[in-house]
Amino acid sequence: MDHKLLLVDDNKDLRNVLERVLKKRGYKVETAASGDDALRKIKNNHYTILVTDLRMPGKDGMELLKESRNISPSTMVIMITAFGTVESAVVAMKQGAYDYILKPFSPDELEIKIKSALQQQENKLEEISFEIASEAKNRFGRIIGNSKTMRKVYDRIHKVAPTNAPVLITGESGTGKELVAREIHSRSNRAGGPFVAVNCVALASGVLESELFGHEKGSFTGATSRRIGKFESAQNGTLFLDEIGELDEKIQVQLLRFLQEKNFHRVGGNQNIQLDVRILAATNRNLSERIEKGFFREDLFYRLNMFSLHLPALREREDDITELTHFFLSKYNKELGKNVKITSEALALLRHHIWPGNVRELENVVAQGIILAENDALLPKHLPVGLTGEMAEISIEEEGHNQSGISSQINAIESEVIRKALLEENWNQSKTAKKLGLKRTSLQYKMKKYGLSKD
């Protein structure tokens, strides 16, 4: 079983018996002797089921229920109660507990409750999967695309959004990392709180420290008053740190401390400030390489990388290009007061381009094309030279023209050159494309055109 259970009871004997029996039956079980101990575990782990006594010294089961649901809303809670506190258990169910069990009870009785809770959890996951499949037909919140790679991204967003776990979003520049961060925030229990975004390379190190953590009056020249930083501005919400791989050592240490202890102090101050802020971070750099070179702390990486989310480059989701193009056409037609439509020839160029700048580059190209378009038609000539230069790579057969005898001879020669190159590179398309000075997508097109395949 992949489900993890947390048993919370101040009665050590009961705790040990239940742990031993449930582990023998195949469950992954952890225990806690108090509500405070349980909360510490919940903050650092995900549990499918939480079984807790209602009456305990210190933080009781009711308080644990409330606080655990803020941290992990998807965890199913089963309350252990004595006959005299059944009313309290019913109140707990109204506040989100799944069920309760009366003392004394046998391990078999508890397992029945656990199995029932797990079944309900599975039903919820099936409903979510159906919602994802339905919603992703056109878009996922503000994210456009229905390719297989993007549906995997949507599934991971759905799973991590309701938690308070830090998320490290990776991907090339222009793939939409901030958009994904905003979507995670909007689907979390912090959606009513602020979303604060900070670009870590936009400011010099000294300025960034003050920007993030704020400063006290007189802490440096020009600090004429206390200033609240981005961390405090994000209280009860989400702080998004873009280009996290560029942070200097000092700020990395301060961020690590916040992730570990949930507190910090302003520049020039000594007061520890406790905050409830979720951290989402993004980078287009390879952090493992930066760790090896000593530019990034390994312990900070593991704290941020509790849950990772990689965004594919646009060339890896070619099926989404048409849908994205029409979305940007609609957006900029509205902004510019135009009614431009894209021709099939121009759209074919967009679909064949590699897009090193990813979605951001596509958006800029479409916006520019609308501005330049005449007679409400976006033609190949309205696209950048780098794109129109690829026209030769699109088969003239698609235009419905007949090839001349000379063209046929040229094609025969080209087919033979490509075939020989493929053989020399053992049909490795990446190596062959590099050898011939072609883009990989162009090579694939020509292979299809000439019927070249290894089999």
N, C-alpha and C positions, 0 to 999 in steps of 0.2 A: 504494500500500500504506500502511496506517496503522501498521504495526509498526515499532518503532524498535530498532535494533541497536547494541550497544556492543562495539567491538573493542579488546582490551587486549593490547599486546605491546611489549616494550622495543626491538624491532627496527623502527626507523623506516621502512626501505625496505619491509619486508613489510606494515607497517601501512598505508602510503600506497597501495601497489598494491591491497590488498584493499578499502580504502575507495573508491578510484576505480572499480574494477570493479563493486562491489556497488551503488554509487550509480547507475551507468549502467544497471543492471538494475532500477532502481526502488525500491531499499531506502533507508530513512532511516537513515543511519549516523553515529555519533559515535565518536571514538577516545580512548584514554588510553594514556599511555606507561608507567604503573606501576600497581600494585595500589592504592596510596594515592590516586592521581589518579582511578582508576575508582570507588573507594568514594565520593569526594566527589560525583561525577556521579550515582551510584546513589541517594544520599540526597536529591537534588533533582529527579530525573527517574525516570520509569518506562520500563524497557526490556523488550521482549518476549524478546529473545535477548541473552545475554552470551557472546561468544567470547573466551576468554582463554588466553594461553600458560601452561603449567604452571610452567615455570622462569623466574623473573624476579628481578632484584636487589630486596632489600627484601621487601615483602609479595608472596609468590608466589601462584600460581594457586589452590593448595589453601586458603590463608588467605582469599583473595578469595572463593572459593566459599562458605566457611562464613559469612563476615560479610555477603555480599550476600544470602544466603538468609534471614538474620535480618531484613534490611531489606525485601526483596521476594521472598517465597517463590514467587510465580508466575512469576518470570523463569526461562527455560530456559537452562541453562549448557552450552556446548560447550567442551571442553578441547583445546588444541593441545599435542601432545606429540611428543617424539622417540622412536625405537624403544626406546632404553634406559630410558625412563620409563613404558612402557606399564602396568606394574604399578601405578604411582602413579595413572595415569589411571583404572584399574579401581577403585581405592580411592575416587577422587573420585566415580565413578558411584554407588558404594554410599552415599556421603554426600549424594547429591542431584543430581549433574550428569546432564544428559540423555544426552550422548554425548561421544566424543572423536574427534579426527582426527590421523593420523600425518603428521609432516613427512618429506619434502617433499610438498606437496599443491597442486593447482591450484585456482583460484577456482571452477571447475565442481564439483569434489568438495566444497568447503566449502558451496556453494549447495545441494547435495543434502541435506547435514546440516541446513542452516537450514530448508529446505522441510519436511523431516520433522518438525523440532521445532515449526514453525508449525502443521502439521497436527494434531499431538498437542495443542497449545494450543487449537485450535479444537474438538477433540473434548471437551476438559475443559470448555470454556465451554458446549457443548451439554448436557453432563451436569449442570452447575450450573443452567442454565435449566430443565431438566426437574425438578431437585430443588426449585427455587423454585416452579414451577407446582404440584408435588405438595404441598409443605409449606404453601403459602399457601391451600389449600382451607379450612383452619380458622384457622390462625394462623402467625405467623413468629416462632419462639422464644416470647418473652413478649408479642409484639405481636399484638393481635386485629384482624382485618379482611381482607377479600378483594376490596375494591373495586379498580377499575383504577388509581386514583391511588396506593393503598397498595402495589400490586404493583410499581409503578415505584420506590417507596421501597425495597422489599425488594431489588430488583435492584441499586440503588446501594449498599446496605449490603453485599451479597455481594461487590461489586467492591472496595470500599475497606477492608473489615475486615481482610484479610490483610496490608495494607501498614502502614507506619508514618507515613503522611501525616497531618498535622493535618486535622481536619474541622470545618467551621462548620455547625452545625445551626440552621436558622431556622424560625420558625413562631409563631403566636399562643400566648398563655398557655394552658396546659391541653391542648396537642396531644400531649404525651408526649415531649418532647425528651430528658429524662434517660433514659427507658426505651429510646429509640433509641441513646443513647450507651452504655448498658450492653450492648445487643445487639451493637454494634460491638466492644466490648471482649471479650465472650464468644466471638466468632467470630474473634478475632485470635490471633496467636501469643503474645500477652501474657495470655491468659485465665487462666493459672496465677498471674499477678501481681496486685497490688492494683488495685482501682478506687476512686479517691478523688474525691468530688464536693464542690465548693465553690460556694455561692451568693454571687456577688460583691456583692449589694446587702444581704445580711443583716448585714454588719459595717461599721463606720466605716472610712474609708480607712487610718488609722494602724494600726488593729487588723488589718485585712485584710492589710496588708503583712507583719506578723509571722506571721499565720496561714498565709500562702502560703509565705514564704521562711524562716520561723524567725528566731530572734535569739540573739545571744551574751549571756552574763551581763554585766550592768551597762550594756547598750546603751541603756536608758532606765529611768526610775523604775519600780520594781516588777519589773524583769528580774533576779530573784535567781539564775537558773540558765540554762544554755543550753537552748533549745527547738527541737525539730525541726519544720519546717513541712510543709505539705501536699505540696510538691514532693518533698522527700526521702522522705516517707511513700509516695509513688507510684512509687518506684524500681523499674524493670523492669515497670512496669504502665502504667496510664492515669490521667491527671488530667483531670477534667471540670470546666470553668469555666462555670457557668450565669450568665446575665445579663451576658455579657462586655461589652456595650455601656455598662455603668455604671462601668467601671474609670476611676480618675482618671489623669491624665497620667503621674505618677511610676511607677505600677505598670504602665501600658502600656509604658513604656520598658524596665522590667525584664523583662517578659514577652517583648518583642521580642528583647531580648538573649539570653534563653534559647532562643528558637526559632532564632536565628541561630547561636549558639555552643554550645548545649547545656550551659551552665554559668551559675552565679549565685553570689551570696554572701549570707550571712545578714545581717539587720539588725544593724548595729554590728560587722560582721566584714569582713575583707579577703581571706580565703581563698576562692579560686575553687573551687566544688564542681561536679564533673562528674557529670551524671546521664543515665540512659537512661529517659526518660519520654515517652510519647505524649500530645499535647494534643488534647482534644476541647473545643470551645466551643459555646455556644448563646446565642441572643438572640431576643427578640420585638420588637426595635427595628429600624428601617431604618438600617443602619450607613452607607449611602451618604449619607443626610441628615445623620447625626451628623458624618461627615467634612466635609461642606460647611460645617457650623456650627462646626467646629473642636473638637468634643468627642471625636473619635476619630481616631487616627493612621492615615493611609492606608497606610503601609508595614506596620503591624501587621495591618491588614485583609487585605492581599494574602498575608501569611504564614499567617494563620489560614484564609483562603479558598482554600487549595490544592485543597480538595475541598469542595463545598457540598452540603448535603442539606436540602431544604425540606419541611416537614411540612404537609400540607393541613389546613385547618380542618375540623371535624366536618360543617359544612354542605356541604362540598365532597365528602364521602364518605358521603352519606345511606344508601347500600346497606349500610353497616357498622353502622348504629344498632341493628338487631334483634339481630345477633350480639353486639355489645358489651353490650346490655341483658341478654341471657341469661347472658353471662359474669359480669356484676356480680351478677345474681340468685343464681347459684350460689355466688359468693364470699361474699356477705353472708348468705345463708341458712346457710352453714356456720359463719360467725363468730358469728351470732346464734342459732343453734340453731333455725331456722325452716324451713318448707317452702312458701314463698310462690310463687305463680304469678301472672304478669301477665295481665290480661284484654286482649282485642283492642282494646277502646276505649282503654285506658290506653296500650297500645303505639302505637296510631295517633297519640295526642297527642305521644308522644316522637318519632315519625318526622316530625311536622310542625313541630317546634320548631326555631328557628334555632341554638340553642346558642352564645351568645356566650362562654361559659366552656369550650366544647369538651368533650373526653372527661372532664375532671375534673368539670365540672358534671353531666354525665350520670351519672357514678359516684355523686356526692353525692345526686342526685335518686332514684336506684334504692335506695341505702342507706336514705334517709329513708322512702321508700315502704314498704320491708320492715318497718321499725320500726312504722309507723302501720297497716299492713295488718291486717285482721280476717278470721278464717275462711280464712286462707291464700290470700286473693285481693287482689292489688294493683289497686285501682280508680282511676278518674280523680280521685275525691275525696281520694285519698291523695297526689296530686301537688301541687306548689306552685301557688299561685293564678296565677302568670304562665303556667303551662302549661294549667291548666283553663280559663282565659279564652279559649284558642284553640279550644275545643270548637266554637264557632259557625262556625269556618272549615272544619270537616270536614263533608262533605255528609251530610245526614240520609238521603239515598238509600242510603248505605252501611249504614245501620242497617235498611234494608228497610221504611221507613215510606212511606206515600203522602202526597204534599203536598196541602194544602188549596188551594182556588181562590185564596185570598188570597196564600198562599205562592208560587203560580205567577205571580201578577201582580208580586209583589216581585222574583222571580227575573228576570222579563222586563225590569223596570226596571233591575235591577242589571247584567244582561247588556248592555243598551244603553249604560249609563254607562261600563262598562269598554271596550266597543268604541270609543266616541267618544274616550276617553282614549288608547287605543292608537293610533288614527289621528292624534291631535294630536301624539303623541310618536314618530310614524313607526315604531310597533311596537317601540320600545325598552322592554323589559320592566322594566329597573331604574328608568328614569325614570318609567314609568307607575305602578309600584308606589309610588314615592315620592310621586307626585302624588295618588294615591288613599289614601295612608296605610296601605298594605298591606305585608306582607312579600313578597318576591319569590316565595317558594315558594307563598304563599297565592294570589297573582295567577295563577301557573302552574296551580294547581289549578282556580281559577274559569274560566280560559280553556279548560281541558280539559272542565270541567263544561258550559260553554255552547257548546262547539264553536267557539271563536274562534281563528282562525289567519290569518296574513297571506296564505297561498296561497288 
